[in-house]
Structures are given as structure tokens and as C-alpha cells.
Amino acid sequence: MKTKLLIFGVTGDLSRRKLLPALRTIVSSNLVPELHITGISRRQIDGQQLLAGYPELVPLMDFFTMDMTDPQEFLRLKQQVQLQPDEQLVVYLSVPPKAGTAITDALGEAGLNTPNVKILFEKPFGVDLASAQDMIARTGRYFDEAQLYRIDHYLAKEMAQNIIALRSGNALFSHIWNDSAIDAIDVIASESIDIEGRADFYEQTGALRDLVQGHLMQLLALSLMEIPRDFAWSDVPRLRLRALQQLQPASISTTVRGQYEGYKDEVANPSSQVETFVKVGLRTTDPALKHIAISLVTGKALAEKKTQIRVHLRKKDAKQSGCIIFNIQPDEGITIELFVKKPGLTREFARHQLSYRYPEQAVLPDAYEQVLVDAIAGHKNLFTSGDEVLESWRILQPLLDGWAQGEGQLVSYAKGTALETL
């Protein structure tokens, strides 16, 4: 089947940094044999300049300039596309969320919503439960859920996909994945950078909305979900959803919220209460996992950059070692902490790490390559369903409500603080 790909916001930062490089690799590898790309922008596009360094895309790509706020322009776009019954149209919305929702409305009103049309969205999917419900209801006016692909690029990372394989394909893990053996699960996204001048964005967002609601909640769902039978990847979204449904709502009393020193000056708001660090404690009602302490942790201006899932095993005494670490980034792989005897004549012991890293010569696909290839092929297991979005907001909404009422202390921390000390 021939694929026609429309990229709204083709001249934007995401398109230049991620989409065009990913498409170059896809085309060079012939992963999508019949592909035509149309880049859409509000302003006239210098295609030669935009595609400098992407010669593979030049014969496959054209450009379309339009006013994205004018419904009549979408009728003109429909004429340009000339979608045939034996073709599919994949629409990538590389635009701000409000613009994306308006574009989906306009596409639907123009009749570009037939079953062979797919829409790819970037996060955020709402800023709270009510706005997410409204966004999902609006897109549902013209498009079925099967046509909607909500992108969480963490799910497309190789190690995130490998969590299911490691849990199900290795007796070492499959036999201990319960609260008799596991004491705690921490999902961590620590960043060493600060907000880097994005004051307006971060003042409207904060750490909870930026990373916890999407990326970390999805990694947690992969950690808690039941393993699909016979590696049926198509069952993964349903099982992730069930894992989220079993999580109890978050509580102010089990949440730590922080802001790094100097943030108020950076955003020129001396009264800012926006969190740059948050640690959310959760519990699940899953009978096999209900005694596991769960935490989702993220923060900016911390000591190091890392994204991990840390599975802490129960110990008979404090001297025992017992932690399984899934490294999502920067070095994808898995680490198991071991307690071993030191070499020599003494009976001294020490902690060591048994690690697997992808070989240096292994070329891991970029997350956006995976996203595009899977969406074109119709594989939805790496995309977030509308129900998953709503469940994530259900869990976190009590925190937003409490903070809005002035509940919960906002602790201050110095830049470069170790995550473990907060």
C-alpha cells in the first residue's frame, strides 16, 4: 500500500531534529517502499535549504503552504492529496497541542477522516483530567480510536521494549515478579540540565506534567503489567491499561515536591510554586504486587542524567544486595547488583554489578524511526491509548488539586543535588 505522509509544522524544531533524520534512515533502508511526503507550513518553504543533507528525501518530498486556521484551506489540501482507496494517509502533527486539536477538527470537516487516515500526536495530552477528556472527545468526533496514534517516544526506546522480553523470557525475573520477592519499584528520570531558558513553557507545565504523567507512567505500566501470552505484542496496550487501572490515586502525603535554587530568578517570578522535582509514591491493587512500594521520580538540575527502572528485592538483612536496574538512557541495558566474596584469603565481601549493554557495534533504531515505521504499518503497541491517558490523569489529578489549594510543601534544593537525597 502506498503511504502519503503529511507533516504539519515541517520547519519546526522537532521536524528538523528528529523527523527528517528518521525519514532519511527509513528511506535509505527501504523500510517503507512506497512513500510520498508533503511538508506543510504557514510560510513559504525553501525546500532546497530544508532538505540540505537529506538527498534521499528530495525526490519523495514536496511542500504545501497554507493557513492552518482557515477551514477552506483544508479543502484545498484535500485536493492536493488526492487520496485513493488503495492508499493510506498518515498525518504527523508536529505542532503545539491547541493547534493540533484544531487541525484534527479541520481535517474531519474537510472529509480527510476516512478509515485509511491515521493521525500522530505529540504530547502533552491535556494538562489535567478535564482537558484530556475534552481533547479525546474532540478528536473522537471525526476519528476512531484505531486511527489515533499518541506518541510516547520512551515506549519506542529499545530497552523499554525489552522490559517485556526480559520479564517473560528469563526465569530469573518471571519467577520473582511479585511482592513476596520485590520490595519496591522506582521509575526515575533524572536530568542534569536546568530549564535552559524555557521559562514560559515550564511555568505552565512543571515536572509532574512534563515527565510523570506520560513517560514515567508508561514505563511503570510496563513494569507492572501482566505479560502477554505468546509474546502477543498487540495485547500490550490493553495490559498496560489494566496496570494503570489498578493504581490507586496519588496523595499529597506520599509526594515530595521541590524547586531548585535560582529557578524563581530564571523565570522572573518570585512567587513561583512550580515544581522542578517531584517524587510520587503509589500503590497498586494488583493482588500479586499490592505490597510493593512504587515511586515515580523526576527532576531538573540534578547530579546526573539517567532514566532507569530500579527493582529492589526484599532482603533478609541490610548487608544483602538486591537490585535489578533497567537502564533506559543514556546507556541502554540491564544491571544486576550482586554481593560476592573479594578475591584473596580473607572472608570479606563486596557489592559488584553484573551488566549487559548493547554491543557498541549494534545500531539501535532511533525512537522516531520506530514510531514512524510502526504507525505506517498499523502497529499500535508503542502508542498510548486515550483510556491510558485518562487513567494517568485520574491517578495524578489529586496532586494538581491539592497544590492548587496550597497543600504540600515545596522544598528547595541546590543545583547538582543527588536525586537519592531528596
matplotlib code that plots the C-alpha trace (Angstrom):
import matplotlib.pyplot as plt

x = [0.0, 1.3, 1.7, 1.2, 2.8, 1.8, 4.0, 2.3, 5.0, 7.7, 10.0, 9.8, 12.4, 11.0, 10.9, 14.4, 16.0, 14.0, 11.6, 13.7, 16.7, 14.4, 12.8, 16.2, 17.1, 13.7, 14.1, 17.7, 16.8, 13.7, 11.6, 8.6, 8.8, 6.0, 6.2, 5.5, 6.0, 4.3, 5.7, 3.2, 3.9, 2.2, 5.0, 6.7, 9.3, 12.7, 12.7, 16.3, 17.6, 15.4, 16.5, 20.2, 21.9, 18.8, 19.3, 17.4, 14.2, 14.4, 12.6, 10.0, 9.0, 7.0, 5.7, 2.4, 1.8, -1.5, -3.3, -4.0, -6.7, -8.8, -11.2, -11.3, -7.5, -8.1, -10.4, -7.5, -5.2, -7.6, -7.5, -3.7, -3.5, -5.9, -6.1, -7.0, -8.8, -5.7, -3.5, -3.2, -2.7, -0.5, -0.7, 2.0, 1.1, 4.4, 2.6, 1.5, -1.4, -4.1, -3.1, -3.2, -6.7, -7.9, -6.2, -7.9, -11.2, -10.5, -9.3, -12.5, -14.7, -12.9, -13.5, -9.9, -11.0, -11.8, -10.6, -7.4, -6.3, -4.1, -3.2, 0.0, 0.0, 2.9, 2.4, 1.1, -2.3, -4.0, -2.8, -5.2, -8.0, -10.7, -8.6, -7.6, -11.2, -12.1, -9.2, -10.1, -13.8, -12.9, -10.7, -13.3, -15.8, -14.2, -11.7, -12.0, -9.5, -7.9, -6.9, -5.2, -1.6, -0.5, 3.3, 5.3, 8.9, 10.1, 7.9, 9.8, 13.2, 14.9, 15.3, 11.7, 10.5, 13.0, 11.3, 8.6, 11.1, 13.4, 10.5, 8.8, 11.8, 14.0, 13.1, 15.3, 12.8, 9.5, 9.5, 10.2, 7.9, 5.6, 5.5, 7.0, 10.3, 10.1, 10.1, 10.0, 10.0, 11.4, 10.9, 13.5, 14.1, 16.9, 18.2, 21.4, 20.2, 18.0, 15.1, 17.5, 15.6, 12.2, 10.6, 7.2, 6.9, 8.0, 5.9, 2.8, 4.0, 6.2, 7.8, 4.6, 3.0, 6.3, 7.5, 5.5, 2.1, 3.4, 6.8, 7.2, 3.7, 4.1, 7.4, 5.7, 2.8, 5.4, 6.9, 3.5, 1.5, 0.8, 3.0, 1.1, 0.7, 2.9, 4.6, 1.4, 2.5, -0.9, -2.1, 0.4, -1.8, -4.7, -2.4, -0.7, -4.2, -5.2, -2.0, -2.8, -6.4, -5.1, -3.1, -4.6, -4.8, -1.7, -1.7, -0.1, 1.1, 3.2, 4.6, 7.7, 7.8, 10.8, 12.3, 16.0, 17.6, 17.6, 14.6, 12.4, 15.1, 15.3, 11.6, 11.3, 8.6, 9.5, 6.3, 6.5, 5.3, 6.2, 8.0, 11.2, 11.4, 8.7, 8.6, 5.2, 4.6, 2.0, 0.4, -1.4, -4.4, -3.0, -3.1, 0.4, 2.0, 0.0, 2.7, 5.3, 6.2, 6.2, 7.7, 7.9, 10.8, 11.9, 13.8, 15.9, 19.4, 20.3, 23.7, 23.4, 21.3, 19.7, 16.4, 16.0, 13.6, 15.1, 13.6, 14.6, 14.4, 13.4, 16.4, 16.7, 19.3, 20.8, 24.0, 22.4, 22.4, 19.4, 18.6, 17.8, 18.3, 16.8, 18.8, 16.6, 19.1, 21.8, 23.4, 20.6, 20.9, 20.4, 22.4, 22.0, 23.7, 25.5, 27.1, 30.3, 33.4, 36.5, 39.4, 42.0, 42.5, 40.1, 36.4, 35.5, 32.5, 31.7, 28.9, 29.5, 27.4, 26.7, 25.8, 24.6, 24.9, 24.0, 27.2, 29.0, 28.6, 24.9, 22.9, 19.8, 17.0, 16.1, 12.7, 11.2, 12.2, 10.3, 7.4, 7.0, 7.6, 5.1, 2.4, 2.7, 2.5, -0.5, 1.2, -0.2, 1.6, 4.1, 1.4, -0.7, -4.4, -7.0, -8.0, -4.4, -4.1, -7.3, -6.1, -2.8, -4.5, -7.0, -4.1, -2.3, -5.3, -5.4, -1.9, -2.8, -6.0, -4.1, -1.3, -3.8, -5.2, -1.8, -1.3, 2.1, 5.5, 7.7, 11.3, 14.3, 17.4, 20.8, 21.7, 23.7, 21.9, 21.9, 18.4, 18.7, 19.0, 15.7]
y = [0.0, 3.4, 5.8, 9.5, 11.3, 14.8, 16.7, 19.7, 22.0, 20.7, 23.6, 23.3, 22.1, 18.6, 18.0, 19.2, 17.4, 14.1, 13.5, 14.4, 12.3, 9.4, 9.6, 9.6, 6.3, 4.8, 5.7, 4.6, 1.2, 0.9, 0.2, 1.9, 1.1, 3.3, 6.7, 10.2, 13.1, 16.5, 19.1, 21.7, 25.1, 28.5, 30.3, 29.7, 26.9, 26.9, 23.1, 23.1, 24.6, 22.4, 19.2, 20.1, 17.0, 14.8, 14.0, 10.7, 12.7, 15.2, 13.0, 11.9, 15.2, 18.3, 21.2, 22.9, 26.3, 27.0, 29.0, 26.2, 28.3, 28.5, 25.6, 26.3, 25.7, 22.1, 21.6, 22.8, 20.4, 17.5, 18.3, 18.4, 15.0, 13.1, 10.2, 6.9, 3.9, 1.8, 4.4, 5.5, 9.0, 9.4, 12.8, 13.9, 16.8, 18.4, 21.5, 22.8, 20.8, 23.5, 23.8, 20.0, 19.7, 22.5, 20.7, 17.4, 19.2, 20.8, 17.5, 15.9, 18.7, 18.5, 14.8, 13.7, 11.3, 8.1, 4.8, 4.9, 8.1, 8.0, 10.9, 11.0, 13.3, 14.6, 15.1, 16.7, 15.1, 17.6, 19.5, 17.8, 15.2, 17.6, 19.0, 15.4, 14.3, 17.3, 16.7, 13.0, 13.8, 16.4, 14.0, 11.3, 13.4, 12.6, 9.8, 6.4, 5.4, 2.9, 5.9, 7.9, 7.3, 9.2, 9.2, 8.5, 8.1, 6.4, 3.4, 3.2, 3.0, -0.3, -1.0, -0.1, -2.6, -5.1, -5.0, -7.4, -9.8, -9.7, -10.3, -13.1, -14.8, -15.2, -17.4, -15.3, -12.5, -14.2, -16.3, -13.3, -10.7, -10.5, -8.7, -11.7, -11.0, -7.4, -4.6, -1.5, -0.3, 3.2, 4.7, 7.5, 10.3, 12.5, 15.4, 17.4, 20.4, 23.1, 24.6, 26.2, 29.4, 27.8, 29.9, 30.3, 26.6, 25.4, 27.8, 26.3, 22.8, 21.6, 18.3, 16.3, 17.3, 17.3, 13.7, 11.9, 11.8, 10.5, 8.9, 7.6, 6.4, 4.4, 2.9, 2.0, 0.3, -1.9, -2.8, -3.8, -5.2, -8.9, -10.4, -11.1, -14.7, -16.0, -12.5, -11.1, -7.5, -6.4, -7.1, -4.8, -1.6, -3.4, -4.9, -1.5, 0.0, -2.7, -2.0, 1.7, 1.0, -0.9, 2.0, 4.0, 7.8, 9.7, 11.5, 14.7, 12.9, 10.5, 13.1, 15.2, 18.4, 20.5, 23.5, 24.1, 27.3, 30.1, 28.9, 31.9, 34.3, 32.4, 32.6, 36.2, 35.1, 35.4, 33.7, 30.7, 27.4, 25.3, 22.1, 21.2, 18.0, 15.5, 12.1, 10.4, 7.4, 5.0, 1.6, -0.9, -3.1, -6.0, -8.9, -10.1, -6.7, -4.7, -4.7, -3.2, 0.5, 2.3, 5.7, 7.9, 10.4, 13.2, 16.4, 19.0, 20.4, 17.2, 15.5, 13.2, 12.4, 8.9, 7.2, 3.9, 1.4, 0.2, -3.0, -3.5, -7.1, -7.9, -8.6, -10.7, -8.2, -4.9, -6.4, -8.3, -6.8, -7.0, -4.5, -5.0, -1.9, -1.4, 1.4, 3.3, 6.1, 7.1, 3.6, 1.1, -2.2, -4.0, -4.2, -6.7, -5.9, -8.8, -9.5, -11.5, -12.5, -10.4, -12.3, -13.4, -15.3, -13.2, -13.7, -10.2, -9.4, -6.6, -5.4, -5.7, -5.2, -7.7, -5.7, -6.2, -3.3, -3.4, -4.0, -0.9, -2.1, -2.5, 0.2, 0.9, 2.4, 6.0, 6.2, 8.3, 5.8, 3.2, 5.5, 6.2, 2.7, 1.2, 3.9, 3.3, -0.5, -0.1, -1.5, 0.3, -1.3, 1.5, 4.2, 5.4, 4.9, 7.5, 5.4, 5.2, 9.0, 9.3, 6.8, 8.5, 11.8, 10.1, 8.9, 12.3, 14.7, 14.7, 16.2, 19.0, 19.8, 19.8, 22.0, 24.5, 24.7, 25.4, 21.9, 20.3, 21.8, 23.0, 22.1, 23.9, 22.1, 23.2, 22.5, 19.4, 17.6, 13.8, 12.5, 10.0, 12.7, 14.4]
z = [0.0, -0.9, 2.1, 1.9, 4.9, 5.8, 8.3, 9.8, 11.2, 8.9, 9.5, 13.3, 15.7, 16.2, 12.4, 11.8, 14.8, 14.7, 11.9, 8.9, 10.1, 10.9, 7.5, 5.9, 7.6, 6.8, 3.1, 2.9, 4.4, 2.2, 5.3, 3.6, -0.1, -1.4, 0.4, -0.5, 1.9, 2.0, 4.4, 5.5, 6.8, 7.3, 5.4, 2.1, 2.4, 0.9, 0.3, -1.0, 2.2, 4.5, 2.8, 2.6, 3.9, 3.1, -0.6, -0.1, 0.6, -2.3, -4.9, -2.4, -0.8, -1.8, 0.2, 0.8, 2.3, 4.0, 6.7, 9.2, 10.9, 7.7, 7.1, 3.3, 3.2, 4.2, 1.2, -0.9, 0.9, 0.2, -3.5, -3.3, -1.5, -3.9, -1.5, -3.3, -1.7, -2.1, -0.3, 3.3, 4.6, 7.8, 9.3, 11.7, 13.9, 14.8, 16.2, 19.7, 21.2, 20.7, 17.0, 16.7, 18.1, 15.7, 12.8, 13.5, 13.6, 10.2, 8.7, 9.8, 8.5, 5.1, 4.8, 5.4, 8.1, 6.1, 7.6, 5.7, 7.5, 10.6, 13.0, 15.0, 18.1, 20.2, 24.0, 26.1, 26.0, 28.1, 31.2, 33.7, 33.6, 32.4, 29.5, 28.5, 28.5, 26.3, 23.9, 23.5, 23.0, 20.3, 18.3, 18.7, 16.8, 13.4, 14.1, 15.6, 18.3, 15.9, 13.7, 16.5, 17.4, 20.6, 20.7, 23.8, 22.4, 25.6, 24.7, 21.4, 23.1, 22.6, 26.3, 27.1, 24.6, 26.1, 29.5, 28.4, 26.8, 29.9, 32.3, 30.3, 28.6, 31.7, 34.6, 36.8, 36.5, 35.8, 39.0, 41.3, 39.8, 42.8, 46.2, 48.0, 46.3, 45.3, 47.9, 45.8, 42.2, 41.4, 37.9, 37.6, 35.1, 36.4, 34.4, 34.9, 32.9, 34.2, 32.3, 29.8, 29.3, 28.6, 31.3, 29.7, 28.9, 32.3, 34.3, 32.5, 32.9, 35.8, 36.4, 37.0, 33.7, 31.7, 32.5, 35.2, 33.5, 30.2, 30.1, 33.7, 34.0, 30.8, 32.0, 35.3, 33.4, 31.5, 34.9, 36.5, 33.6, 33.1, 30.4, 27.1, 26.2, 23.4, 23.1, 21.6, 21.2, 20.1, 23.7, 25.3, 25.2, 26.9, 29.6, 30.2, 30.6, 33.2, 35.2, 35.3, 36.3, 39.3, 40.6, 43.5, 43.2, 44.3, 47.6, 48.8, 51.9, 49.9, 47.4, 47.6, 45.5, 45.1, 43.2, 42.5, 43.9, 41.4, 39.5, 40.6, 39.2, 35.9, 35.3, 36.8, 39.1, 42.8, 43.9, 41.6, 43.1, 40.0, 40.8, 39.1, 41.1, 42.2, 43.8, 43.7, 45.9, 44.6, 45.4, 43.2, 44.0, 41.9, 44.3, 43.3, 43.6, 46.2, 48.9, 46.6, 47.3, 44.0, 43.2, 40.1, 40.4, 38.1, 38.4, 36.7, 37.7, 39.5, 39.8, 36.7, 33.7, 33.8, 33.1, 35.0, 36.4, 39.7, 41.1, 44.7, 46.0, 49.6, 51.9, 54.9, 56.3, 55.3, 54.2, 51.3, 47.8, 45.6, 42.9, 39.2, 37.1, 33.7, 32.1, 29.5, 28.9, 28.3, 28.2, 27.4, 29.1, 32.4, 35.6, 38.5, 41.8, 43.4, 46.8, 46.2, 48.1, 47.5, 45.8, 48.3, 51.6, 53.7, 54.0, 53.0, 50.8, 48.4, 46.1, 42.4, 39.3, 36.6, 33.5, 30.0, 27.5, 23.8, 21.9, 20.7, 17.1, 17.5, 15.8, 17.8, 15.9, 16.9, 18.7, 16.0, 13.3, 15.3, 15.8, 12.1, 10.9, 13.4, 12.6, 8.9, 9.5, 11.8, 14.9, 18.0, 20.9, 21.2, 21.3, 24.2, 24.0, 25.1, 28.0, 29.2, 29.1, 31.2, 33.7, 34.1, 34.8, 37.2, 39.3, 39.4, 39.5, 43.4, 43.4, 41.0, 43.0, 46.3, 45.0, 43.6, 47.2, 48.6, 50.1, 50.3, 51.0, 48.1, 49.2, 47.9, 46.6, 45.2, 41.6, 41.3, 44.2, 44.1, 43.4, 46.2, 48.8, 48.0]

ax = plt.figure().add_subplot(projection="3d")
ax.plot(x, y, z, "-o")
ax.set_aspect("equal")
plt.show()
